[in-house]
């Protein structure tokens, strides 16, 4: 099993105490070849996590609040007025993605939501998706990109950010350089025919960071900021800036 998959499924599927206990050990071995060192320590945990991952379905929920007189309501009343509406249920069916990335969803001006799944899709290495609200209250999912791993990256563990032109930017925590497999920074752009174009903006090589996680930050000048959990001069991760 690929070590990056083990690394990312561990915090998602294991209990919090296990993650907190093992995280210092992950960082301690960062100066060693990451995939070999981590594989030796987390192989058994990763196998158990993968079995649970294959059985799960993950939902996108919307929380609505009904305006009431909060001065007189009880705690029970407050819980009852909090409603959850299911927008989409991810399914490991060979087409849809599953295990949504750790980053937050983003919403465009028309109310559509954008995000990623770490795995799944027709190419099984994760997806970038859009959820569009319909007039009947139902939401439609569109897969904008399916990751193939290799030089183009795979396992997008963070969400995406959007610029004024509607382009999406994110990171994939695996793939890129064939020796390192340290991940990439990517861009997904809308095309005139409705198809989206995927472009790798940067490939990580270890010395400049490895395994990027979390959402990027996009400033007004178009610069992108983010972090990696490993790599850099000490092997303990970096904070980076990517300029256009």
C-alpha positions in Angstrom: 0.0 0.0 0.0 1.2 3.5 -0.9 2.5 5.3 2.3 0.9 8.6 1.4 -2.5 6.9 1.4 -1.7 5.5 4.8 -0.5 8.9 6.1 -3.7 10.7 5.1 -6.2 8.0 6.1 -4.7 7.7 9.6 -5.9 11.1 10.9 -9.3 10.7 9.2 -10.2 7.3 10.4 -8.2 6.7 13.7 -9.3 8.0 17.0 -7.9 11.4 18.2 -5.8 9.8 21.0 -4.0 7.6 18.4 -3.2 10.5 16.1 -1.9 12.7 18.9 0.3 9.8 20.2 1.8 9.0 16.8 2.3 12.5 15.4 5.6 13.1 17.3 6.9 9.9 15.9 5.9 11.0 12.3 7.9 14.2 12.8 10.9 12.4 14.4 11.4 10.2 11.3 11.0 13.1 8.9 14.7 13.3 8.1 14.6 9.7 6.9 13.1 8.7 3.5 9.5 9.5 4.5 7.7 6.8 2.7 9.9 3.9 3.9 10.1 5.1 7.5 6.4 5.8 7.9 5.4 2.6 6.1 7.2 0.5 8.7 5.4 2.2 11.6 1.9 2.6 10.2 1.3 -0.4 7.9 -1.0 -2.3 10.3 -2.9 0.8 11.2 -3.3 1.8 7.6 -4.7 -1.6 6.6 -7.4 -1.4 9.3 -8.2 2.2 8.3 -8.5 1.2 4.6 -11.1 -1.5 5.4 -13.2 1.1 7.3 -12.7 3.6 4.5 -14.1 1.3 1.9 -17.4 0.9 3.8 -18.0 4.6 4.7 -20.2 7.2 3.0 -19.6 10.9 3.7 -22.2 13.6 3.5 -22.2 17.3 2.7 -24.6 19.0 5.1 -26.1 22.4 5.4 -27.0 23.8 8.8 -30.0 26.2 8.8 -31.0 28.3 11.8 -34.6 29.3 12.3 -35.0 32.8 13.9 -36.6 32.6 17.3 -36.7 34.5 20.6 -33.5 33.1 22.0 -34.0 34.8 25.3 -36.8 32.4 26.4 -35.6 29.2 24.6 -34.1 26.3 26.4 -31.1 24.3 25.4 -33.4 21.6 24.0 -35.2 24.2 21.9 -31.9 25.4 20.5 -31.0 21.9 19.4 -34.3 21.3 17.8 -34.3 24.4 15.7 -30.9 23.5 14.2 -31.7 21.6 11.0 -29.4 19.6 8.8 -30.2 19.3 5.1 -28.3 16.6 3.1 -26.8 18.2 -0.1 -24.9 15.2 -1.4 -23.8 11.8 -0.3 -20.4 10.7 -1.6 -20.3 7.1 -2.6 -17.4 4.7 -3.4 -19.1 3.5 -6.6 -16.2 3.9 -9.1 -17.4 7.3 -10.4 -18.0 9.6 -7.4 -15.2 10.7 -5.1 -15.2 10.0 -1.4 -13.5 11.1 1.8 -13.8 14.9 1.3 -10.5 16.8 1.8 -9.7 18.5 5.1 -10.0 22.0 3.6 -13.3 24.0 3.8 -15.7 24.2 0.9 -15.8 27.5 -1.0 -18.9 29.1 -2.6 -19.0 31.2 -5.8 -21.3 34.1 -6.5 -24.1 31.9 -7.8 -24.2 29.7 -4.7 -22.3 26.7 -6.1 -19.9 24.9 -3.7 -16.4 23.6 -4.6 -14.2 21.1 -2.9 -12.1 18.0 -3.2 -12.2 14.3 -2.2 -8.9 12.6 -1.3 -9.8 9.4 -3.1 -12.3 7.9 -5.5 -13.5 9.1 -8.9 -13.1 7.1 -12.1 -9.3 7.4 -11.8 -9.5 6.6 -8.0 -6.8 9.2 -7.0 -9.3 11.8 -5.8 -11.5 14.5 -7.4 -12.3 18.2 -7.6 -16.0 18.6 -7.5 -18.8 21.3 -7.8 -22.2 21.1 -6.1 -24.8 23.3 -7.9 -28.2 24.1 -6.2 -31.3 23.4 -8.3 -34.6 25.1 -8.3 -36.3 22.0 -6.8 -34.0 22.1 -3.8 -31.7 19.2 -5.0 -28.0 19.7 -5.6 -26.2 18.4 -8.6 -22.6 17.2 -8.4 -20.1 17.7 -11.2 -16.6 16.2 -11.2 -14.4 18.9 -12.6 -11.2 16.9 -12.5 -10.2 13.3 -11.6 -6.6 12.9 -10.3 -4.4 10.2 -12.0 -1.4 10.5 -9.7 2.1 10.3 -11.3 3.5 13.6 -12.6 0.1 15.3 -12.3 -0.4 14.5 -8.6 -2.9 12.6 -6.5 -4.7 12.5 -3.2 -5.8 16.1 -2.8 -5.9 16.5 1.0 -6.9 20.1 1.1 -9.8 22.1 -0.5 -9.5 24.7 -3.2 -9.5 28.5 -3.5 -10.9 30.6 -6.3 -9.7 33.7 -8.0 -11.9 36.4 -9.7 -11.8 34.6 -13.0 -13.2 31.4 -11.5 -10.0 29.5 -11.6 -9.5 27.0 -8.7 -6.2 26.3 -7.0 -5.2 23.5 -4.6 -2.6 20.9 -3.7 -2.2 17.2 -4.1 -0.2 15.4 -1.5 1.2 12.7 -3.6 2.7 12.3 -7.1 4.7 14.9 -9.0 8.4 14.1 -9.0 8.8 10.3 -9.6 11.6 9.9 -7.1 10.1 11.9 -4.3 6.3 11.7 -4.8 6.1 14.8 -2.6 3.0 16.4 -4.2 2.1 19.3 -6.4 0.3 22.6 -6.5 -2.4 22.7 -9.3 -4.8 25.0 -11.1 -8.2 24.0 -12.6 -9.6 26.5 -15.1 -13.1 26.6 -16.6 -13.2 26.4 -20.4 -15.7 27.8 -23.0 -17.2 24.4 -23.7 -17.8 23.6 -20.0 -14.7 21.4 -19.7 -12.1 22.3 -17.0 -8.4 22.3 -17.7 -5.9 21.0 -15.2 -2.4 22.5 -14.9 0.4 21.7 -12.5 1.9 25.0 -11.2 4.6 23.5 -9.0 6.2 20.2 -8.2 7.7 19.5 -4.8 11.1 17.8 -4.6 11.5 17.4 -0.8 14.1 20.1 -0.3 11.4 22.7 -0.9 8.7 20.8 1.0 6.9 17.5 0.9 3.2 16.4 1.3 1.3 19.8 1.1 -1.9 19.8 3.2 -4.8 22.2 3.9 -6.3 25.0 1.8 -4.1 27.5 0.1 -4.4 31.2 0.7 -4.7 33.5 -2.4 -3.9 37.2 -2.1 -5.0 40.1 -4.3 -1.8 39.9 -6.4 -2.4 36.2 -7.2 0.3 34.8 -4.9 -0.5 31.5 -3.3 0.5 30.5 0.3 0.5 27.1 2.0 2.4 24.6 4.0 3.8 21.0 3.9 4.1 18.5 6.7 7.5 17.2 5.7 10.6 18.3 3.7 12.6 21.5 3.7 16.1 22.0 5.2 15.2 20.2 8.5 12.7 17.7 7.1 10.0 19.1 9.3 7.9 20.9 6.8 7.8 24.4 5.2 5.6 27.4 4.7 5.8 28.5 1.1 4.8 31.3 -1.3 4.1 30.6 -5.0 4.1 33.7 -7.2 2.6 34.0 -10.7 
